[in-house]
Amino acid sequence: MTLLEARELTRIFGSGDQTVAAVKDASFDVRRGEILAIVGESGSGKTTLARMLLGLLEPTSGHILLDGRDVTRLRTTSDRRAFWQRVQGVFQDPFASFNQFYRVGRVLEKAFDLVEHPPRDRRAAVCKALMNVGLDPAEVIDRRPHELSGGQRQRVMVARALLVQPDLLIADEPTSMLDASMRANALNLILDVRDRHHMAVVFITHDIGQAAYVSDRMLVMYRGEIVEQGPPAEVVWFPKHAYTARLMADVPRLMSESPATYSILDNTDHASVALAE
């Protein structure tokens, strides 16, 4: 069942003769409970698209529908609050997303600005959210962001989103600032969150290996346009666009050339991605 629909989304920056179309006529849907990966190199329009889907940037043209309701332009505070109760984001730089003077418990409690929760139960809810992302509340709840590792900060961001219980999580390059040893853990966290909380995830990345590992469907963006979309195995093994083929050519290969046994080795986290049909 479709949760979110993007219809001919376009975002143009600049004016007069000095304009750049960061996103051009992007159309796709996000289904309930699925992980949709959006893949493309830097400058392909991925982050601009993510900001539009999160209601942080208005499209120049086109529409965004959530359960069939047009949420393209959120004019009032109440509209934005209602939307962000259902759509949450996790960004590539978790350190920049936190107030550095707040301890982790206070950072997470800010989520209750969007949802009502009895004050006496908030600490327990925060502790449960931290445990749901594999963190020990006793170890992190009273720390400040700079006292955490990059992987821990990323998990705190996911925990904060879970407190709102959204229908859709938009993860924009969530592994790009993690070291190699933590990236596979972050990908598995996204899979676990989807499975345990039954939410849809839009996973945005420049790495086609990570996208293939984590997603149910994949979109490929090039110069602001969606040039290909489909199941990961189909996009990877039978690319229809030259740009997709080029992305695949940049991924180190292991084992045989047979699709039945072929693996993609992510060039940063060394997680083998099986794509057997």
C-alpha positions as CSV (number, residue, x, y, z in Angstrom):
1,M,0.0,0.0,0.0
2,T,1.3,3.4,-1.0
3,L,2.2,5.7,1.9
4,L,3.9,8.7,0.2
5,E,3.7,9.8,-3.5
6,A,6.1,12.3,-5.2
7,R,4.7,13.7,-8.4
8,E,6.9,15.6,-10.9
9,L,8.9,17.3,-8.1
10,T,11.1,20.0,-9.4
11,R,13.4,22.4,-7.4
12,I,15.1,25.3,-9.2
13,F,17.7,27.5,-7.5
14,G,18.6,31.0,-8.7
15,S,16.7,33.4,-10.8
16,G,16.7,35.0,-14.3
17,D,19.4,33.5,-16.5
18,Q,21.3,32.0,-13.6
19,T,19.2,29.0,-12.6
20,V,20.0,25.4,-11.7
21,A,17.4,22.6,-11.6
22,A,18.6,20.5,-8.6
23,V,15.7,18.1,-9.1
24,K,13.7,17.7,-12.3
25,D,10.3,16.1,-12.5
26,A,10.9,13.4,-9.9
27,S,8.0,10.9,-9.6
28,F,7.9,7.8,-7.4
29,D,6.1,6.3,-4.4
30,V,7.1,4.9,-1.1
31,R,5.2,1.9,0.1
32,R,4.3,1.1,3.7
33,G,7.0,-1.0,5.4
34,E,9.5,-0.9,2.6
35,I,13.1,0.5,2.3
36,L,13.4,2.6,-0.8
37,A,17.0,3.5,-1.6
38,I,17.9,6.7,-3.6
39,V,21.3,6.4,-5.1
40,G,23.5,9.0,-6.8
41,E,26.8,10.8,-6.7
42,S,27.3,14.2,-5.0
43,G,25.4,16.9,-6.8
44,S,22.8,14.5,-8.2
45,G,19.9,16.1,-6.3
46,K,19.5,13.5,-3.5
47,T,19.7,15.8,-0.6
48,T,17.5,18.4,-2.2
49,L,14.9,15.7,-2.8
50,A,15.2,14.6,0.8
51,R,14.7,18.1,2.1
52,M,11.5,18.4,0.0
53,L,10.2,15.1,1.3
54,L,10.8,16.3,4.9
55,G,9.0,19.6,4.3
56,L,12.2,21.6,4.9
57,L,12.2,22.9,1.3
58,E,9.3,23.8,-0.9
59,P,9.3,22.4,-4.5
60,T,9.3,24.9,-7.3
61,S,6.6,22.7,-8.8
62,G,5.1,19.2,-8.3
63,H,3.3,17.6,-5.4
64,I,3.9,15.4,-2.4
65,L,1.0,13.3,-1.1
66,L,0.9,11.5,2.2
67,D,-1.9,8.9,2.4
68,G,-3.4,10.8,-0.6
69,R,-3.3,14.2,1.2
70,D,-1.3,17.0,-0.4
71,V,1.4,18.0,2.0
72,T,3.6,19.9,-0.5
73,R,3.4,23.2,1.2
74,L,3.0,23.3,5.0
75,R,1.8,26.8,5.8
76,T,0.9,26.6,9.5
77,T,2.7,25.4,12.6
78,S,0.0,22.8,13.3
79,D,0.4,21.5,9.8
80,R,4.1,21.1,10.2
81,R,3.8,19.4,13.6
82,A,1.2,16.9,12.2
83,F,3.5,16.2,9.3
84,W,6.6,15.7,11.4
85,Q,4.8,13.3,13.7
86,R,4.5,11.0,10.7
87,V,7.7,11.8,8.7
88,Q,11.1,12.0,10.5
89,G,14.7,12.5,9.3
90,V,18.1,11.2,10.2
91,F,21.0,13.2,8.6
92,Q,24.6,12.5,7.7
93,D,26.1,14.7,10.4
94,P,24.4,13.8,13.7
95,F,26.8,16.1,15.6
96,A,25.3,19.1,13.8
97,S,21.7,18.0,14.7
98,F,22.1,18.2,18.4
99,N,22.3,21.1,20.8
100,Q,25.8,20.6,22.1
101,F,24.8,21.9,25.6
102,Y,22.1,19.2,26.1
103,R,22.7,15.8,27.5
104,V,21.3,12.9,25.5
105,G,18.3,12.5,27.7
106,R,17.3,16.2,27.0
107,V,18.0,15.8,23.3
108,L,15.6,12.9,23.1
109,E,12.9,14.5,25.3
110,K,12.7,17.3,22.7
111,A,10.8,14.8,20.6
112,F,7.9,15.3,23.0
113,D,7.4,18.7,21.5
114,L,5.7,16.9,18.6
115,V,3.8,14.2,20.5
116,E,2.0,14.2,23.8
117,H,3.4,12.0,26.5
118,P,2.9,12.2,30.2
119,P,5.9,13.9,31.8
120,R,6.2,11.2,34.5
121,D,6.7,8.5,31.8
122,R,9.1,10.4,29.5
123,R,12.3,9.1,31.1
124,A,11.1,5.5,30.7
125,A,10.2,6.1,27.1
126,V,13.6,7.6,26.3
127,C,15.3,4.7,27.9
128,K,13.2,2.2,25.9
129,A,14.0,4.1,22.7
130,L,17.8,4.0,23.4
131,M,17.6,0.2,24.1
132,N,15.7,-0.3,20.9
133,V,18.7,1.0,19.0
134,G,21.2,-1.0,20.9
135,L,22.4,1.6,23.4
136,D,22.6,1.2,27.2
137,P,20.7,4.1,28.7
138,A,22.8,4.1,31.8
139,E,25.9,4.6,29.7
140,V,24.7,7.4,27.4
141,I,21.6,9.2,28.7
142,D,23.6,11.7,30.8
143,R,26.4,12.3,28.3
144,R,26.7,15.2,25.9
145,P,27.0,14.6,22.1
146,H,30.7,15.2,22.0
147,E,31.3,12.4,24.5
148,L,29.7,9.8,22.1
149,S,31.2,8.1,19.1
150,G,29.9,8.8,15.7
151,G,28.0,5.5,15.7
152,Q,26.4,6.3,19.1
153,R,25.3,9.7,17.9
154,Q,23.7,8.2,14.8
155,R,21.8,5.7,17.0
156,V,20.7,8.5,19.3
157,M,19.2,10.3,16.2
158,V,17.3,7.1,15.3
159,A,16.1,6.8,18.9
160,R,14.8,10.3,18.8
161,A,12.8,9.6,15.6
162,L,11.4,6.4,17.1
163,L,10.0,8.4,20.1
164,V,7.7,10.1,17.6
165,Q,6.6,6.7,16.1
166,P,6.7,8.0,12.5
167,D,5.3,6.2,9.5
168,L,8.3,7.2,7.4
169,L,12.0,7.7,8.2
170,I,14.2,9.6,5.7
171,A,17.8,8.7,6.2
172,D,20.1,11.0,4.3
173,E,23.6,9.5,3.9
174,P,23.4,8.2,7.5
175,T,26.7,6.2,7.2
176,S,28.9,8.8,5.4
177,M,30.5,10.1,8.6
178,L,31.0,6.7,10.3
179,D,34.2,4.8,10.2
180,A,34.4,1.6,8.3
181,S,33.8,-0.7,11.3
182,M,30.5,1.0,12.1
183,R,28.9,1.3,8.7
184,A,27.6,-2.3,8.5
185,N,26.1,-1.9,12.0
186,A,24.3,1.3,10.8
187,L,22.8,-0.5,7.8
188,N,21.7,-3.4,10.0
189,L,20.1,-0.9,12.4
190,I,18.0,0.5,9.6
191,L,16.8,-3.0,8.6
192,D,16.0,-3.8,12.3
193,V,14.1,-0.5,12.8
194,R,12.0,-1.2,9.7
195,D,11.2,-4.8,10.8
196,R,10.5,-4.1,14.4
197,H,8.6,-0.8,14.0
198,H,6.9,-1.5,10.6
199,M,7.9,1.9,9.2
200,A,8.9,2.8,5.7
201,V,12.4,4.1,5.1
202,V,13.9,6.3,2.4
203,F,17.6,5.5,2.4
204,I,19.7,8.1,0.5
205,T,23.3,7.2,-0.4
206,H,26.1,7.7,-2.9
207,D,27.0,4.0,-2.5
208,I,25.2,1.5,-4.7
209,G,26.6,-1.4,-2.6
210,Q,25.0,-0.1,0.6
211,A,21.7,0.6,-1.3
212,A,21.6,-2.9,-2.7
213,Y,22.2,-4.4,0.8
214,V,19.5,-2.5,2.6
215,S,16.7,-1.8,0.1
216,D,13.6,-3.4,-1.3
217,R,13.6,-1.0,-4.2
218,M,16.1,1.4,-5.7
219,L,16.0,4.7,-7.5
220,V,19.1,6.1,-9.3
221,M,19.5,9.9,-9.7
222,Y,21.7,11.6,-12.2
223,R,21.9,15.4,-12.6
224,G,18.6,15.9,-10.8
225,E,16.6,13.2,-12.7
226,I,15.5,9.7,-11.8
227,V,17.1,7.7,-14.6
228,E,16.3,4.2,-13.3
229,Q,14.2,2.4,-10.7
230,G,13.4,-1.1,-9.8
231,P,14.3,-4.1,-7.5
232,P,17.9,-3.9,-6.4
233,A,18.9,-7.1,-8.2
234,E,17.4,-5.9,-11.5
235,V,19.0,-2.4,-11.2
236,V,22.4,-3.9,-10.3
237,W,22.5,-6.8,-12.7
238,F,20.7,-5.4,-15.7
239,P,21.2,-1.6,-15.6
240,K,19.3,0.3,-18.3
241,H,21.1,3.6,-18.0
242,A,24.8,4.2,-18.6
243,Y,25.2,6.1,-15.4
244,T,24.0,3.1,-13.3
245,A,26.5,0.9,-15.2
246,R,29.2,3.4,-14.3
247,L,28.3,3.3,-10.6
248,M,28.5,-0.5,-10.7
249,A,31.9,-0.3,-12.5
250,D,33.2,1.6,-9.5
251,V,32.3,-1.1,-7.0
252,P,35.0,-3.7,-6.2
253,R,33.9,-7.2,-7.2
254,L,34.5,-10.5,-5.4
255,M,34.0,-14.2,-6.3
256,S,32.6,-15.1,-9.7
257,E,30.9,-13.2,-12.4
258,S,27.8,-15.3,-12.1
259,P,24.7,-13.4,-10.8
260,A,23.9,-16.5,-8.7
261,T,27.1,-16.2,-6.6
262,Y,28.3,-12.7,-7.3
263,S,28.8,-10.3,-4.4
264,I,29.2,-6.6,-4.1
265,L,31.9,-5.6,-1.6
266,D,31.1,-2.2,-0.2
267,N,34.3,-0.2,-0.7
268,T,34.0,1.4,2.7
269,D,32.5,-1.0,5.2
270,H,33.6,-4.3,3.7
271,A,30.1,-5.8,4.1
272,S,29.4,-8.4,1.5
273,V,26.1,-7.9,-0.2
274,A,24.6,-11.1,-1.7
275,L,22.4,-10.5,-4.7
276,A,21.5,-14.0,-5.7
277,E,18.2,-14.1,-7.5
